[in-house]
Amino acid sequence: MPLGYIALITTPAYVQFPYFSVYIVPAVVAMLGLALLLSARAVRPMAWIVVAVLGVWLIENVGSIFWRLVQWERWQGADVGRALLGAFEASGTRAPYWLAILAPFVVAVVCLRFTRRDQPRLPPETMRNS
């Protein structure tokens, strides 16, 4: 539930897909937790899904917020360089929330790193010759 709260407060109304942050991201992270608890075989495919979903979410969320801050700075009369610096400075308050979503992302990457793929099965002819 804390991840749902984090997703909710890091999702302002001006991001492109707010429901993605509020519903899909917490559900995907919960599914990774269930996969870790239930079956070692289910971890690898679920980790790929988590990496994809959280990667898209981070790009969309951070990009939308940063772009909105740049537009705000430009509207205030700043040139492009100062607008980028101002947006970078203003986005610092959201960094803890973005870092919080990196925790399940890192768990998924670690699961991908340390789980091995299923061994390829040998054809029946190979098994008879041995």
C-alpha positions as CSV (number, residue, x, y, z in Angstrom):
1,M,0.0,0.0,0.0
2,P,2.8,2.5,0.6
3,L,3.8,2.2,-3.0
4,G,0.3,3.1,-4.1
5,Y,0.5,6.2,-1.9
6,I,3.9,7.1,-3.4
7,A,2.6,6.7,-6.9
8,L,-0.4,8.8,-6.0
9,I,1.5,11.7,-4.6
10,T,4.1,11.7,-7.4
11,T,1.5,11.8,-10.1
12,P,0.2,15.3,-10.6
13,A,-2.8,15.9,-12.9
14,Y,-0.6,17.0,-15.8
15,V,1.1,13.7,-16.5
16,Q,-0.1,12.0,-19.6
17,F,-1.4,8.8,-17.9
18,P,-2.3,9.3,-14.2
19,Y,-4.2,6.1,-13.9
20,F,-1.2,4.2,-15.0
21,S,0.7,5.5,-11.9
22,V,-2.2,5.0,-9.5
23,Y,-3.3,1.5,-10.5
24,I,-0.9,-0.3,-12.8
25,V,2.4,0.4,-11.1
26,P,1.3,-0.8,-7.6
27,A,-0.4,-3.9,-9.1
28,V,2.7,-4.9,-11.0
29,V,5.0,-4.5,-8.0
30,A,2.5,-6.5,-5.9
31,M,2.6,-9.2,-8.6
32,L,6.4,-9.3,-8.4
33,G,6.1,-9.8,-4.6
34,L,3.7,-12.7,-5.1
35,A,5.9,-14.2,-7.8
36,L,8.9,-14.1,-5.4
37,L,6.8,-15.8,-2.6
38,L,5.1,-18.4,-4.7
39,S,7.3,-19.7,-7.4
40,A,10.9,-19.4,-8.5
41,R,9.8,-20.2,-12.0
42,A,7.4,-17.2,-12.2
43,V,10.0,-14.7,-11.0
44,R,11.9,-14.2,-14.3
45,P,8.9,-13.4,-16.5
46,M,7.4,-11.2,-13.8
47,A,10.7,-9.4,-13.4
48,W,10.8,-8.6,-17.1
49,I,7.2,-7.2,-16.8
50,V,8.2,-5.1,-13.8
51,V,11.3,-3.7,-15.5
52,A,9.3,-2.7,-18.6
53,V,6.3,-1.2,-16.7
54,L,8.4,0.7,-14.1
55,G,10.8,1.8,-16.8
56,V,8.0,3.3,-18.9
57,W,6.4,4.8,-15.7
58,L,9.7,6.5,-14.7
59,I,10.3,7.9,-18.1
60,E,6.7,9.2,-18.5
61,N,6.4,10.6,-14.9
62,V,9.8,12.2,-14.7
63,G,9.6,13.5,-18.3
64,S,6.1,15.0,-17.9
65,I,6.9,16.7,-14.6
66,F,10.3,18.0,-15.8
67,W,8.8,19.3,-19.1
68,R,6.0,21.0,-17.2
69,L,8.5,22.7,-15.0
70,V,10.6,23.8,-18.0
71,Q,7.4,25.3,-19.5
72,W,6.6,27.1,-16.3
73,E,10.1,28.6,-16.1
74,R,9.9,29.7,-19.8
75,W,6.5,31.3,-19.1
76,Q,8.1,33.2,-16.2
77,G,10.5,34.7,-18.8
78,A,13.6,32.5,-18.4
79,D,15.8,31.6,-21.3
80,V,16.1,27.9,-22.2
81,G,19.3,27.3,-20.2
82,R,17.9,28.9,-17.1
83,A,14.6,27.2,-17.6
84,L,16.3,23.8,-17.6
85,L,18.3,24.6,-14.5
86,G,15.2,25.9,-12.7
87,A,13.3,22.8,-13.6
88,F,16.1,20.6,-12.4
89,E,16.2,22.5,-9.1
90,A,12.4,22.4,-8.7
91,S,12.2,18.7,-9.4
92,G,14.5,18.0,-6.5
93,T,11.5,17.8,-4.1
94,R,10.2,14.8,-6.1
95,A,13.4,12.9,-6.2
96,P,12.7,10.9,-3.0
97,Y,9.5,9.6,-4.5
98,W,11.2,8.7,-7.8
99,L,14.0,7.0,-5.8
100,A,11.4,5.0,-3.9
101,I,10.1,3.5,-7.1
102,L,13.6,2.5,-8.0
103,A,13.6,-0.1,-5.1
104,P,11.2,-2.5,-6.8
105,F,12.9,-1.8,-10.1
106,V,16.3,-2.8,-8.7
107,V,14.7,-5.9,-7.1
108,A,13.4,-6.9,-10.5
109,V,16.8,-6.3,-12.2
110,V,18.5,-8.4,-9.4
111,C,16.0,-11.2,-10.0
112,L,16.8,-11.1,-13.7
113,R,20.5,-11.2,-12.9
114,F,20.5,-14.1,-10.5
115,T,17.8,-16.3,-11.9
116,R,19.0,-18.5,-14.7
117,R,17.1,-19.3,-17.8
118,D,15.7,-22.7,-18.2
119,Q,18.2,-25.1,-19.6
120,P,17.5,-26.0,-23.2
121,R,16.2,-29.5,-23.6
122,L,18.2,-31.9,-25.5
123,P,16.6,-33.6,-28.5
124,P,15.6,-37.3,-27.9
125,E,18.3,-38.6,-30.3
126,T,21.0,-37.1,-28.1
127,M,19.6,-38.8,-25.0
128,R,19.6,-42.3,-26.7
129,N,23.3,-42.0,-27.7
130,S,24.5,-41.4,-24.2
